[in-house]
Amino acid sequence: MQWSFPVAKVAGSEIRIHLTFFLLLLWIGIASFQQGGGAAATEGVAFIIAVFACVVLHELGHAVAARRYGIKTPRITLLPIGGIAQLERMPEDPREEIVVAIAGPLVNVVIAAVLIVILGAFPNLAAISNIDNPEPGFLARLATVNVILVLFNLIPAFPMDGGRVLRALLAMRFSRVRATEIAATVGQVASFIFGFLGLLSGNVLLIFVAIFVYIAATGESQATSFQAMAARVPVRRGMITKYEALGSASTLGDAADALLRTTQHEFPVIDGGGNLRGVLTRSAMVAALQQHDRSYPVHEVMARDIPLVPDTAMLDAAFKLLQSPGDDVPAVGVTDREGRLAGYVTTENIGELMMVGEAARR
């Protein structure tokens, strides 16, 4: 995710913080300072940090549960509206998806239980009705937040945890695509409710949550439909076969000339045997030209370790590789029987293929 940077690595997952998170800390610090001075500002910022520590543990709960089924979680990103665990994929078995989905809220249940039962930090009406009121005590407010996180995340608004549980339950009766469509519709309706409540109460974060839920529900529903369609389409139908390639000895000048005379956004770099060595994207080319002259070799700036699939595979194999959250994959190469490059697939041309296919069925 852009505008985020890593701060730690826990259980194989890179913890990243989005820059907008610091805007939240600044906002809380200024608001608290205006109400109670420096001490109040310090406590307010410390409380937000404690809350997001609980959020990180929540997301790690998802990651640990997913690892049980062989699914890695390359990144966990903290945003002002919460955390996002970027799993390599979601389990396709509904029962496994339920376990992964509820693992996060269960972590908050444990945290709340420790705070309430062991430390005696009992939430009260004041803490629930006015969470930024310091009178109930730091730990009491933190316990309250964890209770709220459990209840909020279990709302069946896809792709929130409760929405994923709903999708998994529906998938036991319907196809995964149909289950996702229903759950996404419920999530979109919930997002309008969140937005309406946010406007009524003046809660900016709730409005952002509404926008995020709507966009994420729509995007994941489309991705699930694409993947189901791609599973029925040979990769040969979706790959790009007419393209201009660069050689291993090509320079940025050669790439710039190719960019001007074609409409390509990416250029495969192949060796003398026709094997794919990398892909030079337009953005990488432009960035390199700002730092080097036209004689600079493209193999120094191209994306390496491009995944490959055989031309006998189905399109969903390439689609899954392109959607991998842990890597920025500009393209997937398609090889013939001899291992030479026969074509390549990008997210853009898969989207165009699916769009044409959808239009043809109407």
DAQUI-V916350 format. One record per residue. RES is the residue in one small letter. SS is DSSP state (hx for helix, st for strand, lp for the rest). D_LAST is the distance of its C-alpha to the last C-alpha in Angstrom with 1 decimal. Layout:
res={RES,RES}
ss={SS,SS}
d_last={D_LAST,D_LAST}
This chain:
res={m,q,w,s,f,p,v,a,k,v,a,g,s,e,i,r,i,h,l,t,f,f,l,l,l,l,w,i,g,i,a,s,f,q,q,g,g,g,a,a,a,t,e,g,v,a,f,i,i,a,v,f,a,c,v,v,l,h,e,l,g,h,a,v,a,a,r,r,y,g,i,k,t,p,r,i,t,l,l,p,i,g,g,i,a,q,l,e,r,m,p,e,d,p,r,e,e,i,v,v,a,i,a,g,p,l,v,n,v,v,i,a,a,v,l,i,v,i,l,g,a,f,p,n,l,a,a,i,s,n,i,d,n,p,e,p,g,f,l,a,r,l,a,t,v,n,v,i,l,v,l,f,n,l,i,p,a,f,p,m,d,g,g,r,v,l,r,a,l,l,a,m,r,f,s,r,v,r,a,t,e,i,a,a,t,v,g,q,v,a,s,f,i,f,g,f,l,g,l,l,s,g,n,v,l,l,i,f,v,a,i,f,v,y,i,a,a,t,g,e,s,q,a,t,s,f,q,a,m,a,a,r,v,p,v,r,r,g,m,i,t,k,y,e,a,l,g,s,a,s,t,l,g,d,a,a,d,a,l,l,r,t,t,q,h,e,f,p,v,i,d,g,g,g,n,l,r,g,v,l,t,r,s,a,m,v,a,a,l,q,q,h,d,r,s,y,p,v,h,e,v,m,a,r,d,i,p,l,v,p,d,t,a,m,l,d,a,a,f,k,l,l,q,s,p,g,d,d,v,p,a,v,g,v,t,d,r,e,g,r,l,a,g,y,v,t,t,e,n,i,g,e,l,m,m,v,g,e,a,a,r,r}
ss={lp,lp,lp,st,st,st,st,st,st,st,lp,lp,st,st,st,st,st,st,lp,hx,hx,hx,hx,hx,hx,hx,hx,hx,hx,hx,hx,hx,hx,hx,hx,hx,hx,hx,hx,hx,hx,hx,hx,hx,hx,hx,hx,hx,hx,hx,hx,hx,hx,hx,hx,hx,hx,hx,hx,hx,hx,hx,hx,hx,hx,hx,hx,lp,lp,lp,lp,lp,st,st,st,st,st,st,st,lp,lp,st,st,st,st,st,st,lp,lp,lp,lp,lp,lp,hx,hx,hx,hx,hx,hx,hx,hx,hx,hx,hx,hx,hx,hx,hx,hx,hx,hx,hx,hx,hx,hx,hx,hx,hx,lp,lp,lp,lp,lp,lp,hx,hx,hx,hx,hx,lp,lp,lp,lp,hx,hx,hx,lp,hx,hx,hx,hx,hx,hx,hx,hx,hx,hx,hx,hx,hx,hx,hx,hx,lp,lp,lp,lp,lp,lp,lp,hx,hx,hx,hx,hx,hx,hx,hx,hx,hx,hx,lp,lp,lp,lp,hx,hx,hx,hx,hx,hx,hx,hx,hx,hx,hx,hx,hx,hx,hx,hx,hx,hx,hx,hx,hx,hx,hx,hx,hx,hx,lp,lp,hx,hx,hx,hx,hx,hx,hx,hx,hx,hx,hx,hx,hx,hx,hx,hx,hx,hx,hx,hx,hx,hx,hx,hx,hx,hx,hx,lp,lp,lp,st,hx,hx,hx,hx,lp,st,lp,lp,lp,lp,lp,st,st,lp,lp,lp,st,hx,hx,hx,hx,hx,hx,hx,hx,hx,hx,lp,lp,lp,lp,st,st,st,st,st,lp,lp,lp,lp,lp,st,st,st,st,st,st,hx,hx,hx,hx,hx,hx,hx,hx,lp,lp,lp,lp,lp,lp,lp,st,hx,hx,hx,lp,lp,st,lp,lp,lp,lp,st,st,st,lp,lp,lp,st,hx,hx,hx,hx,hx,hx,hx,hx,lp,lp,lp,lp,lp,lp,lp,lp,lp,st,st,st,st,lp,lp,lp,lp,lp,st,st,st,st,st,lp,hx,hx,hx,hx,hx,hx,hx,hx,hx,hx,hx,hx,hx,hx,hx,lp}
d_last={35.5,37.0,40.2,41.3,44.3,45.7,48.7,49.1,47.9,48.0,47.2,45.3,43.1,43.7,44.3,43.1,43.7,41.5,43.7,42.4,44.1,47.4,46.5,46.2,49.7,51.1,49.7,51.2,54.5,54.9,54.1,56.5,59.2,59.1,59.6,62.2,63.2,63.1,63.5,60.5,58.4,59.3,58.5,55.2,54.0,55.4,53.6,50.2,51.0,51.9,48.6,46.6,48.8,47.5,44.0,44.6,46.1,43.0,40.7,43.2,42.8,39.2,40.2,43.0,40.8,38.1,40.8,41.8,38.6,39.0,36.8,38.4,38.2,39.0,39.1,39.8,39.4,41.2,39.7,41.2,38.7,39.5,38.9,36.0,36.5,34.3,34.0,33.0,30.4,30.0,31.2,28.5,31.0,30.6,34.4,35.0,32.6,34.6,37.8,36.7,35.3,38.4,40.9,40.7,41.6,44.3,46.0,46.3,47.6,50.3,51.2,51.5,53.6,55.9,56.4,57.0,58.9,60.8,61.3,61.5,59.0,57.9,55.2,56.3,54.9,55.9,54.0,50.9,50.9,52.0,51.1,52.8,56.1,58.5,60.9,59.4,60.0,58.0,57.3,56.6,53.9,52.5,52.4,50.6,48.0,47.3,47.0,44.5,42.5,42.3,41.1,38.7,37.1,36.6,34.5,31.1,29.3,27.1,28.0,31.6,33.7,33.2,29.4,29.6,31.7,29.2,26.4,28.8,29.7,26.1,25.5,28.3,26.2,22.6,20.9,21.7,18.2,18.0,21.6,21.0,18.2,20.6,23.6,21.9,21.1,24.8,25.9,24.2,25.8,29.1,28.8,28.8,31.8,33.6,33.1,34.4,37.4,38.0,38.1,40.5,42.8,42.6,41.7,40.1,39.4,37.4,35.2,34.7,33.9,31.3,29.7,29.9,28.5,25.4,24.7,25.6,23.5,20.4,21.2,22.1,19.0,16.9,19.5,19.4,15.6,16.2,19.2,17.7,15.0,17.9,20.0,18.1,18.2,21.6,23.1,23.8,20.2,20.1,23.7,25.2,27.5,28.6,30.8,34.4,36.5,39.9,42.9,45.1,47.7,45.4,46.3,44.6,45.5,43.6,40.5,40.8,41.0,37.9,36.0,37.0,36.0,32.6,29.6,29.9,30.4,32.1,34.5,35.2,39.0,40.1,43.6,45.2,43.9,40.2,40.0,38.1,40.7,38.6,36.1,37.2,34.8,35.1,36.4,39.0,40.0,40.5,42.4,44.6,45.4,46.8,49.3,50.1,50.7,48.6,50.7,49.5,47.9,44.1,44.8,46.6,43.5,40.6,38.7,40.2,39.3,35.7,34.1,33.2,31.0,31.4,29.0,28.6,27.1,23.6,21.9,22.5,26.2,26.0,23.7,26.4,29.1,27.5,27.1,30.7,32.4,35.8,35.3,33.9,32.2,31.0,29.6,29.7,31.3,30.2,33.2,34.0,36.5,39.4,38.2,37.6,34.7,31.8,29.3,28.3,25.4,25.0,23.0,21.7,20.4,18.9,17.0,15.8,14.8,12.8,11.2,10.3,9.1,6.8,5.4,5.5,3.8,0.0}
